[in-house]
Amino acid sequence: MATVLVQQQALHHSTPPPSPIPSALTVNRRSSPIPNKHIPICPTGPSPPSPSLQSIVTSSDGTSSLLSPPDESMRIGRPSSPAVYAIDGAKLAAAIAHAASQPMPDANTMFPWLHGLHQDNHLQLGFFSSRKRHARRTPKCWRGITVVKLGNDLSKARIKGAVAVNELAALSDIVIYAEDDGCQKELVDLANQFAMAQQAWRLKMDPLQERPTYNTFILADKFSDIAVNQPELVAIDAKGQLTGRTMDFVQWERLEMATMSRASEISSNVWLGNTPDYFHSSRVPKEEPYDLLIEASDMANIPGPRYLAMLDKQLESGPQRMEFPSSGSLLLPSGNTREAEDIVNTIRWIYYLAHPEVPTEEMETDGDSTNQRGKPRKILIHCADGYTESSLLAVAYFMFAEGVPAHEAWLRLHRERKRNFFAYPTDVAFLSHIQGRLLQESPAVQSPDLGKALDPAWFHAIDGSFPSRILPYLYLGNLTHANNPELLWELGIKRVLSIGEAVNWTETDRASWGADNLMYIDNVQDNGIDPLCQEFDRCLEFIEKGKRDGTATLVHCRVGVSRSASICIAEVMASKQLSFPRAYCFVRARRLNVIIQPHLRFVYELLQWEEYQMKKRNQPARRELEWQHVTREIALLNKPYSRS
């Protein structure tokens, strides 16, 4: 197990061309498009002494296992060799279910060891060991189950939580299985290697035998029999298809993103949505066939008048597609305003397709073959995720169609149209630059001086994006968002929950908001040491008070990815009754382009919170996925954005 240390620099990622997203049970993880996200700066900050508060679950007793002690009658191989045992599918299923229902040991007994302290990482050891003398000691209270697949191909015939041979947890019983029936010799050889490695580790690391003895097992049943008799164990079938029996993080994140950014009408006859939802899903309403599909793309050029005229004629024969430059790809024009004029011309052209100047009735009585030119066209603006590349065009069109300046378009798209979207600082500058031309040409502008009005101060302070709306009453953001009280008020956010980072407001702002609407959680740094779980109840009560009062709460830390994200995940788990893995993906998708990354201890505490919530609802406490599986899946999700 290892800790990933994020360098203090933002990593941006350009979205690749969209590819089809099949149904929930047939996703090919290897060909799915990578969401447009970046890993932000995530400093640890100062490290005050960790408070001596108890975790949600304080049991330090060792967890029990159905695999210990093993059945000696199932031992295979020579008596003189390290022990290897056979196990059937039913026994494995029961053991995994039993492990998922065991209370997790107190986080203080597992950390910082679970951060993956390495003997050669002196900086890491110095940071943790100076605070915890027992940091290098291996915990005695943990007993996991690691399922290993022979051959390392995990793209098919994968049992829930299975890993490759070179990825295993030291504090676990090992269960090895094979995809093919004819690999018995290789299976036994590999099991013997594991058993000898376990024995060698124990002699070196635990000479006094203070820790549990971990055993090696071979799954005796065929994988095909497991798929029939214990289907709950199978994550990917023999054909390489997801079974839906086990939550898949890659698929679930995409489903949450598609749900959040599903197409909706932002102005008359113009919709904003995501590419996969329309092109690769049967859920698209048949009563909304679009006449024009505009894809925002990094590779697109600004359409010129001749191209638009050609497209205008082609619309007579059926639906058409076109491209438009993506958000963040247009810079302020230097001297030559041709690009700006072409953009305004394109937006005007789109508007008059949706609102033809000639009434439909007159065109129908004309008898001309081009009578469809008088019919309002339905237009879809889309991109791969539904909120990044298309934001520039969507905001610009809304400004023109509704006759409003940029700052009002930002607010109304978010509040009235309920759209979550991500824009870049360059988009703010570009739209502010062409605002006068858009409003001058807009048929909806009532006042000719509107384009000359000054933007409010809060608009100049944003970097293009609002805090992320996780739930109607819950926002997740960073310290910059929190220090813009005028913006928060415009968004309907009337309460601020600060996790470890205090806001820098004037006394006037504090007085106008009221002390009861501000909460500061002190002594919680993002350092892997300080616990957060003891603050969950207090934070959620603060959020609930705002919900009852009909107002929204902003939860923030410094960057908005770890401490505050953990609080938002805890709220989603409690309010929507979701497991941690599903709540994590729910929040991750709605944080848009910023990758949430609660550190390993916060993930552990949130899994304990999952146990607590199930007990609170009088449900059997059984985790959907274990800590080691969750952290591995999150690491795989983040891998495309990490620099090697």
Stockholm file with secondary structure:
# STOCKHOLM 1.0

chainA/1-644         MATVLVQQQALHHSTPPPSPIPSALTVNRRSSPIPNKHIPICPTGPSPPSPSLQSIVTSSDGTSSLLSPPDESMRIGRPSSPAVYAIDGAKLAAAIAHAASQPMPDANTMFPWLHGLHQDNHLQLGFFSSRKRHARRTPKCWRGITVVKLGNDLSKARIKGAVAVNELAALSDIVIYAEDDGCQKELVDLANQFAMAQQAWRLKMDPLQERPTYNTFILADKFSDIAVNQPELVAIDAKGQLTGRTMDFVQWERLEMATMSRASEISSNVWLGNTPDYFHSSRVPKEEPYDLLIEASDMANIPGPRYLAMLDKQLESGPQRMEFPSSGSLLLPSGNTREAEDIVNTIRWIYYLAHPEVPTEEMETDGDSTNQRGKPRKILIHCADGYTESSLLAVAYFMFAEGVPAHEAWLRLHRERKRNFFAYPTDVAFLSHIQGRLLQESPAVQSPDLGKALDPAWFHAIDGSFPSRILPYLYLGNLTHANNPELLWELGIKRVLSIGEAVNWTETDRASWGADNLMYIDNVQDNGIDPLCQEFDRCLEFIEKGKRDGTATLVHCRVGVSRSASICIAEVMASKQLSFPRAYCFVRARRLNVIIQPHLRFVYELLQWEEYQMKKRNQPARRELEWQHVTREIALLNKPYSRS
#=GR chainA/1-644 SS CCCCCCCSSCBCCCCCCCCCCCCTTSCCTTTSCCCSCBBCCCCCCCCCCCCCCCCSCCCCSCCCCTTSSCCGGGEESCTTSCCEEEECHHHHHHHHHHHHTSCCCCHHHHTTGGGTCCTTCHHHHHHHHTTCTTTTSCCSSCCEEEEEETTSCCSSSEETTCBCTTCCCSSEEEEEECSSTTCHHHHHHHHHHHHHHHHHHHHHHCTTCCSCCCCEEEECSCHHHHHHHCGGGEEECTTSCBCSSSCCHHHHHHHHHHHHTCCEEEETTEEEEEHHHHHSCTTSCTTCCCSEEEEEETTCCCCCHHHHHHHHHHGGGSCEEEEEECTTCCCCCSSCCHHHHHHHHHHHHHHHHHSCSSCHHHHHHHCCTTGGGGSCCCEEEEESSSSSTTHHHHHHHHHHHHTCCHHHHHHHHHHTSCCCCCCCHHHHHHHHHHHHHHHHHCTTCSCTTGGGSCCCHHHHTCCSCCCEEEETTEEEECHHHHTCHHHHHHTTEEEEEEESSCCCCCHHHHHHHCGGGEEEECSCCSSSSSCCGGGHHHHHHHHHHHHHTTCEEEEECSSSSSHHHHHHHHHHHHHHTCCHHHHHHHHHHHTTTBCCCCCHHHHHHHHHHHHHHHHHTTCCCCCSSCHHHHHHHHHHHHGGGSCC
#=GC SS_cons         CCCCCCCSSCBCCCCCCCCCCCCTTSCCTTTSCCCSCBBCCCCCCCCCCCCCCCCSCCCCSCCCCTTSSCCGGGEESCTTSCCEEEECHHHHHHHHHHHHTSCCCCHHHHTTGGGTCCTTCHHHHHHHHTTCTTTTSCCSSCCEEEEEETTSCCSSSEETTCBCTTCCCSSEEEEEECSSTTCHHHHHHHHHHHHHHHHHHHHHHCTTCCSCCCCEEEECSCHHHHHHHCGGGEEECTTSCBCSSSCCHHHHHHHHHHHHTCCEEEETTEEEEEHHHHHSCTTSCTTCCCSEEEEEETTCCCCCHHHHHHHHHHGGGSCEEEEEECTTCCCCCSSCCHHHHHHHHHHHHHHHHHSCSSCHHHHHHHCCTTGGGGSCCCEEEEESSSSSTTHHHHHHHHHHHHTCCHHHHHHHHHHTSCCCCCCCHHHHHHHHHHHHHHHHHCTTCSCTTGGGSCCCHHHHTCCSCCCEEEETTEEEECHHHHTCHHHHHHTTEEEEEEESSCCCCCHHHHHHHCGGGEEEECSCCSSSSSCCGGGHHHHHHHHHHHHHTTCEEEEECSSSSSHHHHHHHHHHHHHHTCCHHHHHHHHHHHTTTBCCCCCHHHHHHHHHHHHHHHHHTTCCCCCSSCHHHHHHHHHHHHGGGSCC
//
